[in-house]
């Protein structure tokens, strides 16, 4: 008989990317929260690579050492900040991450955490942005699937421009619970 508490801890890599972190009330708070959590390796791409000179072998070693990849960033023009794309282009190499012999990421999980200044209604077919968040994240989902990873439902933080300090603290609690469930291996909670 398996006990839920006997579920082995999973190693979670939080790949964080925000090119203007000093101006982000929400991401600064969430990043501070993540840095206090056991089982979470926080890796700030803009801190590590201010010149965009990504160390491919270092990044691949980090990915290999973890079970779950969490990519956290704001939406930038309906996509990721530029350094995330640079990271993808260089690190997720054919023959390592995908392709016939590219099996290094097989079975690992990918969770995308994004923030958007607009409210949830703006990200609907009838809304201002004319597409859902899922539609806008489709290239990342396809990347995860190409790398034989499991794509988890994204965590979206809407309306960041209008969030009050109380709203930000409530999001920090929700975020902490999400990260803790990833460490504990409780993926089924994320798919509800």
C-alpha positions as CSV (number, residue, x, y, z in Angstrom):
1,X,0.0,0.0,0.0
2,X,1.4,3.4,-1.0
3,X,1.1,6.3,1.3
4,X,0.9,9.8,-0.2
5,X,3.5,11.0,2.3
6,X,5.9,8.4,1.0
7,X,6.0,10.0,-2.5
8,X,9.6,10.9,-3.2
9,X,10.5,14.6,-3.4
10,X,11.0,15.8,-6.9
11,X,13.8,18.2,-7.8
12,X,12.4,21.4,-9.3
13,X,14.4,23.9,-11.4
14,X,12.8,27.3,-11.5
15,X,14.1,29.0,-14.6
16,X,13.3,32.6,-13.9
17,X,13.5,35.4,-16.5
18,X,12.4,39.0,-16.1
19,X,14.5,41.7,-17.9
20,X,13.1,44.5,-15.6
21,X,12.7,42.7,-12.3
22,X,13.2,46.0,-10.3
23,X,9.9,47.2,-11.8
24,X,7.9,44.1,-11.1
25,X,6.1,44.0,-7.7
26,X,4.6,40.6,-8.4
27,X,7.6,38.7,-9.7
28,X,9.9,40.2,-7.1
29,X,7.6,38.9,-4.4
30,X,7.2,35.5,-6.0
31,X,11.0,35.1,-6.5
32,X,11.6,36.0,-2.9
33,X,9.1,33.3,-1.9
34,X,10.7,30.7,-4.1
35,X,14.2,31.4,-2.7
36,X,12.9,30.3,0.8
37,X,11.6,26.9,-0.3
38,X,13.4,23.6,0.1
39,X,13.5,21.5,-3.1
40,X,13.5,24.5,-5.4
41,X,16.6,25.5,-7.3
42,X,16.1,29.1,-8.4
43,X,18.1,30.0,-11.5
44,X,17.7,33.7,-12.7
45,X,18.7,33.8,-16.3
46,X,19.1,37.6,-16.5
47,X,21.3,37.5,-13.4
48,X,23.4,34.6,-14.8
49,X,23.6,35.8,-18.4
50,X,23.3,39.6,-18.6
51,X,25.2,39.5,-21.9
52,X,23.0,36.6,-23.2
53,X,26.1,34.3,-23.4
54,X,24.3,31.2,-22.2
55,X,26.6,28.4,-20.9
56,X,24.9,25.5,-22.7
57,X,26.7,22.7,-20.8
58,X,25.9,24.3,-17.4
59,X,22.3,24.6,-18.4
60,X,22.0,21.1,-19.7
61,X,23.6,19.8,-16.4
62,X,21.0,21.8,-14.4
63,X,18.2,20.3,-16.5
64,X,19.6,16.8,-16.1
65,X,19.8,17.1,-12.4
66,X,16.1,18.1,-12.0
67,X,12.8,16.3,-12.5
68,X,10.6,19.4,-13.1
69,X,11.3,22.5,-15.1
70,X,9.3,25.6,-14.2
71,X,9.8,28.5,-16.6
72,X,8.6,31.7,-15.0
73,X,8.4,35.0,-16.8
74,X,6.1,37.8,-17.8
75,X,4.4,37.8,-21.2
76,X,6.4,39.9,-23.5
77,X,4.6,40.5,-26.8
78,X,2.5,37.4,-26.3
79,X,5.7,35.3,-25.7
80,X,8.6,35.0,-23.4
81,X,11.4,37.6,-22.8
82,X,14.2,37.3,-25.3
83,X,16.6,35.5,-23.0
84,X,14.2,32.6,-22.6
85,X,14.1,32.2,-26.4
86,X,17.9,32.4,-26.5
87,X,18.1,29.7,-23.8
88,X,15.7,27.4,-25.8
89,X,17.6,27.9,-29.0
90,X,21.0,27.0,-27.5
91,X,20.2,24.5,-24.7
92,X,17.6,22.3,-26.2
93,X,19.9,20.9,-28.8
94,X,19.1,18.2,-31.3
95,X,20.6,15.0,-30.2
96,X,20.4,16.0,-26.6
97,X,16.9,17.3,-25.9
98,X,15.1,15.9,-29.0
99,X,15.7,13.8,-32.1
100,X,16.3,10.1,-32.2
101,X,19.1,10.2,-29.7
102,X,17.9,13.3,-27.8
103,X,16.3,11.7,-24.8
104,X,17.9,13.7,-21.9
105,X,14.6,15.3,-20.9
106,X,12.3,12.3,-21.5
107,X,9.7,12.0,-18.7
108,X,10.5,15.3,-17.0
109,X,7.7,17.9,-16.5
110,X,7.5,21.5,-17.8
111,X,5.3,24.0,-16.1
112,X,5.0,27.5,-17.5
113,X,4.3,30.4,-15.1
114,X,3.4,33.6,-16.8
115,X,2.1,37.0,-15.6
116,X,0.0,39.3,-17.7
117,X,-0.9,42.9,-17.0
118,X,-4.4,42.4,-18.6
119,X,-7.2,40.6,-16.9
120,X,-8.4,37.1,-17.8
121,X,-11.1,38.4,-20.1
122,X,-8.5,40.0,-22.3
123,X,-7.1,36.6,-23.1
124,X,-10.2,35.1,-24.8
125,X,-11.2,34.8,-28.5
126,X,-13.6,37.8,-28.0
127,X,-11.2,39.7,-25.8
128,X,-8.7,42.4,-26.5
129,X,-5.8,40.0,-27.3
130,X,-8.1,37.7,-29.3
131,X,-6.4,34.5,-28.1
132,X,-6.3,32.4,-25.0
133,X,-3.2,32.0,-22.9
134,X,-3.1,28.3,-24.0
135,X,-3.0,29.4,-27.7
136,X,-0.2,31.9,-27.0
137,X,1.8,29.3,-25.1
138,X,1.3,26.6,-27.8
139,X,4.9,27.0,-29.1
140,X,6.3,26.3,-25.6
141,X,3.9,23.3,-25.2
142,X,5.1,21.9,-28.5
143,X,8.7,22.4,-27.5
144,X,8.1,20.4,-24.3
145,X,6.4,17.6,-26.2
146,X,9.2,17.5,-28.8
147,X,11.6,17.0,-25.9
148,X,9.4,14.2,-24.7
149,X,8.4,16.1,-21.6
150,X,5.0,16.3,-19.9
151,X,3.4,19.7,-20.3
152,X,1.6,20.7,-17.2
153,X,-1.3,23.2,-17.3
154,X,0.2,26.7,-17.1
155,X,-0.1,28.9,-14.0
156,X,-1.3,32.3,-15.2
157,X,-1.3,35.5,-13.0
158,X,-3.6,37.9,-14.7
159,X,-4.1,41.6,-14.0
160,X,-0.7,42.3,-12.4
161,X,-0.9,46.0,-13.1
162,X,-4.0,46.4,-10.9
163,X,-2.9,44.0,-8.1
164,X,-3.0,45.5,-4.6
165,X,-0.4,44.4,-1.9
166,X,-3.1,42.1,-0.5
167,X,-3.7,40.5,-3.9
168,X,0.1,40.0,-4.3
169,X,0.3,38.3,-0.9
170,X,-2.6,36.0,-1.8
171,X,-0.8,35.1,-5.1
172,X,2.4,34.4,-3.1
173,X,0.5,31.9,-1.0
174,X,-1.1,30.2,-4.0
175,X,2.4,30.2,-5.7
176,X,4.0,28.6,-2.7
177,X,1.4,25.9,-2.6
178,X,1.9,25.2,-6.3
179,X,5.7,24.9,-6.0
180,X,5.3,22.8,-2.9
181,X,3.0,20.4,-4.7
182,X,5.6,20.1,-7.5
183,X,8.3,19.2,-5.0
184,X,6.0,16.6,-3.4
185,X,5.2,15.1,-6.8
186,X,1.5,15.9,-6.7
187,X,1.0,16.6,-10.4
188,X,-2.6,15.5,-10.3
189,X,-3.5,18.6,-8.3
190,X,-2.2,20.8,-11.1
191,X,-4.3,19.1,-13.7
192,X,-7.6,19.8,-12.0
